[in-house]
Amino acid sequence: MPYPTIENHGVIGKMRTAALVAMDGSIDWLCLPRFDSPSVFGTLLDHAKGGRFNIFPAGRGFSAQQHYWPSTNVLITRFRSSEGAAEITDFMPTGDSKQRDACPLVQAVRGSVVIRLECQPAFNYGRNSHRVELSSAGATFLSKPPKPGSLFSYSAPPDR
């Protein structure tokens, strides 16, 4: 599988960290909680061990485009085929989690589109293992941080 070129990525961020979102809907690079933290998703560097978060159409024959809402850091990735079209809206809210509910994050805009979601975190540049806790609120991925001490966690809400 060839690595996507850097120009085929959009950037979303919230002043302390940023993510690279590939044209295929994959978050290929993300360090949490800050820019200088180890990566959680790093498939940009290693497809096999880097980790990714991907939302994409399950069918074949989709073309993809990305654009930003004017004057914002809100990235729209649009998939189109003869059967339908879907959009992913990616952004990192700087305020409370209620801002996340302000707009749909994945939506069909024409026809019917089956969407797949893959979440494969690889904490500390893929060096640390993790465990998953499932609840009605979503999935929480727990891993030891690179420094001894408390547990690092990443929560993936059920709606993205």
N, C-alpha and C positions, 0 to 999 in steps of 0.2 A: 504494500500500500504506500503510495508516494505521500510525502508530507506536504500539506498545503503551504503555498508560498505566503509570506507575511502580508502581501497586498490583498490576499483573500481572507483577511480577518478584520473584524471590527473591534473596537475597544469600548468597554463600558467600565465605569469606575465610580468611586465615591470618596475621593480626596485622600484616602489612606491606603487604598488598594485598587487594583484594576484586573479585568479579565480580558483575554483575547478570545473572541467568538468567531469560529470559522464559518465559511459560507454554507457548510453542511449542517449548521446548528450546534456544533460541538464547542464546548468551552475547553479550549486546548491549553490554556495557561491561566492559573489563578493561585496566588499566594494569599493565605488568610492567617491572621486578620489584617496584616499590613504588607506593604510592598516588600519589606525586608524579611518577611516570614518565609519558611520553607513552603514549597508548592504543595497544593492539594490536588490540583489537576495540572498535569505537565506533559500531555501527549505531544505537545509541540516538539519536545526533545526526545521522547521515547514512546512509540506507539504501544509497545508491549507492556511496559512497566510504569509509564508516566501518569496514568489516570486521566479520566475525562468525564464530562457531564454532557450528554448528547440528547437532543430532542430532534426527531427527523421523521419524514414520511416513511411508512413501512413499504410502500410500493416502489416500482421502478419507473424511470422515465421522467423524473422531476427535474426541472431546472431551478436554480436558486439565484436570488439577488439579495443584496443588503443595501440599506440606506438608513440615515438618521432622520428622526423628526427634525424639522428645521429648528436651528438654534438650541438644540438639546444634546444630551449624551444618551438618548433613548435610541437603541438600535433595533431595526425591524429586519428580520430575515424572512423572505417570502419564497415559498415553494410553489411551483405551478406544474400541472400536467393536464392532459386532456380530461381526466376524471375530476379534477378539482384543484383548489388552491388553499394554502394555509399560511398563517403568519405566526412568527414567534416574536414577541416584544421583550427585549432584554434591557434591563437597567438595574442600577444599584441605588436604592433609595438612601438618602442621607439621614432621614428622620426615622420615626417609629414604623413598625411593621404595617400599620394601617395604610400607609402610602402604597404598599405593595398591592393592595386590593383596588387601587384607583383605575386600573385598566386590565383587560384580559391579557394573559401572557402567551397563551396558545389558542388560536381560534381558526376555524375553517372560514374562509371568505367566499368560497364558491364550491359547490358540489360536496362530495364526501371524501375525506382524507383520513386514513388510519395513521395515527401518530405513535411512534415508539419512543420510549425514554430509557436511557442507559445511564446509570450513575456508578462510576467506578473510581472512587477517590484513591489516591496513592499518597499518603501522608509522608512528609519529610522527604520529598524527592523520590518517593517510592520505596524508601528504606524501612518504614514502620508498618507493621500490620495494624489492622483495626477490627473492631466488631461493630455489628449493626443492631440497634434496638428499634423495633417497629412499634408504633402506637397509632391511635386514631388521628393524632396530629401529624403523622408522617414518619420519616425515618431519621434516626440520629446515628451518625457514624462516629465512633469513639476510638481515639488513638492516643498513645503516650506522646507528649511533645518531645522535640529534640533535646531539651534540657530536662534533667530530673525534676520531678514534682507533679503538678496537677495534670489532669487529663485534658486533652484537646478534643473538641467536638465540632462537628459540622452537621447542621440540621438541614435536611432537604424537605421543605414543605410539600404536601401532597399535590399542590397545584403548581409547582415549579419552584 
